[in-house]
């Protein structure tokens, strides 16, 4: 009889731990759901901002130049310093 009561108590403890674990999983799932909704709202806001920025910069046009095949090096910066004043950027 005592062993039966002990086994029942152990089972009750295990069920309690399982319930606690399920409650934590449920809580974590609800928090994750809220985070996903918040991230989606932020993404929508960013999408609107990008649209506004694209609209704002669409008035500018740039001359197209072939892409550089080599990275800009410090020697490029040194040679740029030798450009005439009207072609040099203000520092």
C-alpha positions in Angstrom: 0.0 0.0 0.0 2.8 2.4 0.9 4.6 1.7 -2.4 1.3 2.4 -4.3 0.9 5.8 -2.5 4.6 6.6 -3.2 4.2 5.8 -6.9 1.0 7.9 -7.0 2.8 10.8 -5.4 5.7 10.5 -7.8 3.2 10.4 -10.7 1.5 13.5 -9.4 4.8 15.3 -9.1 5.7 14.3 -12.7 2.3 15.5 -13.9 2.9 18.8 -12.1 6.3 19.3 -13.7 4.8 18.4 -17.1 2.0 21.0 -16.6 4.6 23.6 -15.6 6.6 22.9 -18.7 3.5 23.2 -20.9 2.6 26.5 -19.3 6.1 27.8 -20.0 6.0 26.7 -23.6 2.6 28.4 -23.9 3.9 31.6 -22.4 7.0 31.5 -24.6 4.8 30.9 -27.7 2.6 33.9 -26.8 5.7 36.1 -26.4 7.1 34.9 -29.7 3.7 35.6 -31.4 3.8 39.1 -30.0 7.4 39.6 -31.1 6.5 38.4 -34.6 3.6 40.8 -34.8 5.8 43.7 -33.6 8.5 42.8 -36.2 5.9 42.7 -38.9 4.7 46.2 -37.9 8.2 47.5 -37.9 8.8 45.9 -41.3 5.7 47.6 -42.7 6.8 50.9 -41.4 10.2 50.5 -42.9 8.6 49.5 -46.2 6.7 52.8 -46.2 9.9 54.8 -45.4 11.7 53.1 -48.2 8.9 54.0 -50.6 9.1 57.6 -49.4 12.9 57.7 -49.8 12.7 56.1 -53.2 10.2 58.7 -54.2 12.4 61.5 -52.8 15.6 60.4 -54.6 13.8 59.6 -57.9 14.1 63.2 -58.9 17.9 62.8 -59.0 19.7 61.4 -62.0 23.3 60.2 -62.2 25.5 59.7 -65.1 26.0 56.0 -65.6 29.6 54.9 -65.4 31.1 51.5 -65.9 31.6 49.7 -62.6 35.1 49.7 -61.2 36.9 46.5 -61.6 39.3 47.3 -58.8 38.6 48.6 -55.3 39.4 52.2 -54.4 42.9 52.3 -52.9 44.7 54.9 -50.9 46.8 55.7 -54.0 43.5 56.7 -55.7 42.9 59.2 -52.9 46.4 60.6 -53.3 46.0 61.1 -57.0 42.6 62.7 -56.4 44.4 65.3 -54.2 46.3 66.3 -57.4 43.1 67.2 -59.3 42.4 70.8 -60.2 40.5 72.7 -57.6 37.3 72.8 -59.6 37.2 69.0 -59.8 38.1 68.3 -56.2 35.5 67.6 -53.5 35.6 70.0 -50.5 37.1 68.3 -47.5 
